[in-house]
């Protein structure tokens, strides 16, 4: 929300899900100059993440001419459905999955805020829209409360909301798999690869976590009671690709966020670098080298 308010990218919907802090606070890690810089780096990391993931999503939508479905795993307060509708790029159906408690909060926000509920109603056709405390189902958008660690329960709930396993399917997971054990994330990836004949999986999370910088990141998170149960798979770009290939995906790619940053339109990168002054470029690059975007595909239709 802060990055959007400063102008890193446009998202008119995030304001309805996340309150703006009254004042800017430095992170708990430290106070003073380094803390301020960490916030700037975080904004630029988010900028690269949003643009990198969006690039892949839009490429998939264009290849399929939107005749596809998207399943956003661990979607939280994500606003992608509304942004795609504004761009006239909605897939046939857009699913979001998260824990029931998160879903209940999101449903409350949607119901109480017309700028969120109106686009769902506008894109809806057919019978009346179904909504209860832990799920929402319209003809183009579904919000499902489920635990990603149990894929049979996940599949049952998605099918109840009209998941079509024959449609080209894009699955997106941003900082989700790392919170599951390697076995649990492997089960989820295996389920996705075996369920959809034509599919793509996008994963954004940590990488290169065995070096000193990675260890400091892990220690900082542990101090805040945040345990990365799946961090051992985040050893390298190769280990990230290997996980995808071992669990049924035909092709896999992985690049760190510094590489993503270098691929972004340089005129816009120059613009965002001018928003706030950064002088510790080396540390910023280290941070970017410890996150990555991976994508994998199964492509029986040769898309």
C-alpha positions as CSV (number, residue, x, y, z in Angstrom):
1,X,0.0,0.0,0.0
2,X,2.8,2.4,0.8
3,X,4.7,1.6,-2.4
4,X,1.5,2.3,-4.4
5,X,0.9,5.6,-2.5
6,X,4.4,6.8,-3.3
7,X,3.9,6.0,-7.0
8,X,5.9,2.8,-7.7
9,X,3.0,1.3,-9.7
10,X,-0.8,1.9,-10.0
11,X,-3.3,-0.2,-8.0
12,X,-6.6,1.6,-7.3
13,X,-7.9,-1.4,-5.3
14,X,-5.3,-2.0,-2.6
15,X,-6.7,0.9,-0.5
16,X,-9.9,-1.2,0.1
17,X,-8.0,-4.1,1.6
18,X,-5.1,-2.5,3.5
19,X,-5.2,0.6,5.8
20,X,-2.6,3.3,5.2
21,X,-0.4,3.7,8.2
22,X,-0.8,7.2,9.8
23,X,3.0,7.6,9.9
24,X,5.9,5.9,8.2
25,X,7.6,3.5,10.6
26,X,11.1,2.0,10.2
27,X,11.2,-1.8,10.4
28,X,12.0,-3.6,13.6
29,X,15.4,-4.8,12.4
30,X,17.0,-1.5,13.0
31,X,16.3,2.3,13.3
32,X,17.8,5.2,11.5
33,X,19.4,5.4,8.0
34,X,19.7,1.6,7.3
35,X,16.1,1.0,8.3
36,X,14.9,3.8,6.0
37,X,17.0,2.3,3.2
38,X,15.5,-1.2,3.8
39,X,12.0,0.3,3.3
40,X,13.1,1.8,-0.1
41,X,14.7,-1.5,-1.2
42,X,11.5,-3.3,-0.2
43,X,9.5,-1.0,-2.4
44,X,11.8,-1.6,-5.3
45,X,11.7,-5.4,-4.7
46,X,7.9,-5.2,-4.7
47,X,8.0,-3.2,-7.9
48,X,10.1,-5.9,-9.6
49,X,7.9,-8.7,-8.2
50,X,4.6,-7.0,-9.3
51,X,6.0,-6.3,-12.8
52,X,7.8,-9.6,-13.3
53,X,4.8,-11.8,-12.2
54,X,2.4,-9.6,-14.2
55,X,4.5,-10.0,-17.3
56,X,4.2,-13.8,-17.1
57,X,0.5,-13.7,-16.3
58,X,-0.3,-11.4,-19.3
59,X,1.8,-13.6,-21.6
60,X,-0.2,-16.6,-20.6
61,X,-3.5,-14.7,-21.0
62,X,-2.5,-13.6,-24.5
63,X,-1.3,-17.0,-25.6
64,X,-4.6,-18.5,-24.5
65,X,-6.6,-15.5,-25.7
66,X,-8.1,-15.5,-22.1
67,X,-9.7,-18.9,-22.8
68,X,-8.2,-20.2,-19.6
69,X,-8.5,-20.1,-15.8
70,X,-6.2,-18.7,-13.1
71,X,-5.8,-20.2,-9.6
72,X,-4.1,-17.8,-7.2
73,X,-2.8,-19.9,-4.3
74,X,-2.4,-18.2,-1.0
75,X,-3.9,-15.0,-2.6
76,X,-4.3,-13.0,0.6
77,X,-5.5,-9.5,-0.2
78,X,-4.3,-9.6,-3.8
79,X,-6.1,-7.3,-6.2
80,X,-5.2,-9.0,-9.5
81,X,-8.8,-9.9,-10.5
82,X,-9.9,-6.3,-10.4
83,X,-6.9,-5.0,-12.3
84,X,-7.3,-7.7,-15.0
85,X,-11.0,-6.7,-15.4
86,X,-9.9,-3.0,-15.9
87,X,-7.5,-4.1,-18.6
88,X,-10.1,-6.3,-20.3
89,X,-7.9,-9.4,-19.6
90,X,-10.2,-11.5,-17.4
91,X,-9.8,-15.3,-17.9
92,X,-12.9,-17.5,-18.2
93,X,-12.7,-17.9,-14.4
94,X,-10.4,-16.5,-11.7
95,X,-10.0,-18.5,-8.4
96,X,-8.4,-17.3,-5.2
97,X,-7.5,-19.7,-2.4
98,X,-6.4,-18.9,1.2
99,X,-7.0,-20.0,4.8
100,X,-10.8,-19.6,5.7
101,X,-9.9,-16.8,8.2
102,X,-8.2,-14.7,5.5
103,X,-11.0,-15.5,3.0
104,X,-13.7,-14.4,5.5
105,X,-11.9,-11.0,6.0
106,X,-11.6,-10.5,2.2
107,X,-15.3,-11.4,1.7
108,X,-16.2,-8.8,4.3
109,X,-14.2,-6.1,2.5
110,X,-15.8,-7.1,-0.9
111,X,-19.3,-7.0,0.5
112,X,-18.8,-3.7,2.3
113,X,-17.0,-1.8,-0.5
114,X,-18.9,-1.1,-3.8
115,X,-15.7,-0.6,-5.9
116,X,-14.8,-4.2,-5.1
117,X,-18.3,-5.8,-5.3
118,X,-19.5,-3.9,-8.4
119,X,-16.8,-5.5,-10.8
120,X,-17.8,-9.0,-9.6
121,X,-21.4,-8.3,-10.3
122,X,-20.7,-6.7,-13.7
123,X,-18.7,-9.8,-14.8
124,X,-21.3,-12.3,-13.4
125,X,-23.9,-14.0,-15.5
126,X,-26.3,-16.9,-14.9
127,X,-27.8,-17.9,-11.5
128,X,-27.5,-15.8,-8.4
129,X,-24.1,-15.3,-6.9
130,X,-23.3,-17.6,-4.0
131,X,-21.7,-16.2,-0.9
132,X,-21.2,-17.4,2.7
133,X,-18.7,-16.6,5.4
134,X,-15.8,-18.7,3.9
135,X,-16.5,-18.7,0.2
136,X,-17.7,-16.6,-2.7
137,X,-18.7,-17.9,-6.1
138,X,-19.7,-15.9,-9.2
139,X,-19.4,-17.0,-12.8
140,X,-16.0,-15.3,-13.3
141,X,-14.5,-15.0,-9.7
142,X,-14.3,-17.5,-6.9
143,X,-12.8,-17.1,-3.4
144,X,-12.2,-20.4,-1.7
145,X,-11.3,-21.1,1.9
146,X,-8.9,-24.1,2.0
147,X,-5.6,-25.4,3.3
148,X,-3.1,-25.8,0.5
149,X,-1.3,-28.6,2.4
150,X,-4.3,-30.9,1.7
151,X,-4.6,-31.1,-2.1
152,X,-7.6,-33.5,-2.2
153,X,-9.7,-31.1,-0.1
154,X,-8.4,-28.2,-2.2
155,X,-9.5,-30.0,-5.5
156,X,-12.9,-30.9,-4.1
157,X,-13.6,-27.2,-3.1
158,X,-12.3,-25.8,-6.4
159,X,-14.5,-28.3,-8.4
160,X,-17.5,-27.3,-6.3
161,X,-16.8,-23.7,-7.6
162,X,-16.7,-25.0,-11.3
163,X,-12.9,-25.6,-11.8
164,X,-12.5,-27.0,-15.3
165,X,-9.5,-29.3,-15.5
166,X,-9.6,-29.3,-19.3
167,X,-9.0,-25.5,-19.6
168,X,-5.4,-24.2,-19.8
169,X,-4.7,-23.2,-16.2
170,X,-2.3,-20.8,-14.7
171,X,-1.4,-21.3,-11.0
172,X,0.3,-18.5,-9.1
173,X,2.0,-18.8,-5.7
174,X,3.8,-15.7,-4.3
175,X,5.7,-16.4,-1.0
176,X,3.5,-19.4,-0.3
177,X,5.4,-22.6,-0.9
178,X,8.3,-21.6,1.5
179,X,5.9,-21.7,4.4
180,X,5.1,-25.4,3.7
181,X,7.4,-28.4,4.3
182,X,9.2,-29.6,1.1
183,X,6.9,-32.6,1.1
184,X,3.8,-30.6,1.3
185,X,4.8,-28.2,-1.5
186,X,5.9,-31.2,-3.6
187,X,2.4,-32.7,-3.1
188,X,0.8,-29.5,-4.2
189,X,3.0,-29.2,-7.3
190,X,2.4,-32.8,-8.2
191,X,-1.4,-32.4,-7.8
192,X,-1.3,-29.4,-10.1
193,X,0.9,-31.1,-12.8
194,X,-1.3,-34.2,-12.8
195,X,-4.6,-32.4,-12.8
196,X,-4.2,-30.0,-15.8
197,X,-3.0,-31.2,-19.2
198,X,-2.1,-27.6,-20.2
199,X,-0.8,-25.6,-17.3
200,X,1.7,-23.1,-16.1
201,X,2.9,-22.6,-12.5
202,X,4.5,-19.3,-11.3
203,X,6.3,-19.3,-8.0
204,X,7.9,-16.2,-6.4
205,X,10.0,-16.8,-3.2
206,X,13.4,-16.8,-1.6
207,X,16.6,-18.2,-3.2
208,X,20.3,-18.5,-2.4
209,X,19.4,-19.0,1.2
210,X,22.5,-20.9,2.3
211,X,24.9,-18.0,2.2
212,X,25.5,-15.5,5.0
213,X,23.0,-12.9,3.7
214,X,20.3,-15.7,3.4
215,X,21.1,-16.9,7.0
216,X,20.6,-13.3,8.3
217,X,17.2,-13.1,6.5
218,X,16.2,-16.4,8.1
219,X,17.3,-15.3,11.6
220,X,15.5,-12.0,11.3
221,X,12.3,-13.8,10.4
222,X,12.7,-16.4,13.2
223,X,13.0,-13.5,15.7
224,X,9.5,-12.4,14.5
225,X,8.2,-16.0,15.0
226,X,8.1,-16.5,11.3
227,X,9.3,-20.0,10.4
228,X,10.2,-20.8,6.8
229,X,9.4,-24.5,6.8
230,X,10.4,-25.0,3.1
231,X,13.6,-23.0,3.0
232,X,15.8,-26.0,2.2
233,X,14.3,-26.0,-1.4
234,X,15.4,-22.3,-1.7
235,X,19.1,-23.2,-1.8
236,X,19.7,-22.1,-5.4
237,X,18.0,-21.4,-8.8
238,X,18.8,-25.0,-9.7
239,X,17.1,-26.5,-6.6
240,X,14.0,-24.3,-7.4
241,X,13.8,-25.7,-11.0
242,X,14.6,-29.2,-9.8
243,X,11.6,-29.2,-7.5
244,X,9.3,-28.3,-10.4
245,X,10.8,-30.9,-12.7
246,X,10.7,-33.7,-10.1
247,X,7.0,-33.1,-9.5
248,X,5.6,-33.6,-13.0
249,X,6.3,-30.3,-14.8
250,X,7.9,-30.7,-18.3
251,X,9.9,-27.5,-18.4
252,X,11.1,-25.1,-15.7
253,X,12.9,-21.8,-15.5
254,X,14.2,-19.6,-12.6
255,X,15.8,-16.2,-12.5
256,X,16.7,-14.0,-9.5
257,X,15.0,-10.6,-9.0
258,X,18.1,-8.6,-10.0
259,X,17.9,-10.3,-13.4
260,X,14.1,-9.5,-13.5
261,X,14.9,-5.9,-12.6
262,X,17.4,-5.6,-15.5
263,X,14.7,-6.9,-17.9
264,X,12.1,-4.2,-16.9
265,X,11.5,-1.2,-19.2
266,X,14.5,1.0,-18.3
267,X,12.6,4.3,-18.6
268,X,10.2,3.2,-15.9
269,X,13.0,1.8,-13.7
270,X,14.7,5.3,-14.0
271,X,11.4,6.9,-12.9
272,X,11.0,4.7,-9.8
273,X,14.7,5.1,-8.9
274,X,14.1,8.8,-8.8
275,X,11.2,8.5,-6.4
276,X,13.4,8.1,-3.3
277,X,17.2,8.3,-3.0
278,X,19.1,5.1,-2.5
279,X,22.9,5.1,-2.0
280,X,23.5,1.5,-0.8
281,X,23.1,-0.1,-4.2
282,X,25.3,-3.1,-3.3
283,X,23.0,-4.2,-0.4
284,X,19.9,-3.7,-2.6
285,X,21.5,-6.0,-5.2
286,X,22.2,-8.6,-2.5
287,X,18.5,-8.5,-1.4
288,X,17.3,-8.9,-5.0
289,X,19.6,-11.9,-5.5
290,X,17.9,-13.6,-2.6
291,X,14.4,-13.7,-4.3
292,X,13.4,-15.3,-7.6
293,X,10.6,-15.9,-10.0
294,X,10.3,-19.5,-11.2
295,X,7.9,-20.8,-13.9
296,X,7.1,-24.2,-15.1
297,X,4.8,-25.6,-17.8
298,X,3.0,-28.6,-19.2
299,X,1.9,-28.0,-22.8
300,X,0.1,-30.8,-24.6
301,X,-1.5,-28.2,-26.9
302,X,1.8,-26.6,-28.0
303,X,0.8,-23.1,-26.8
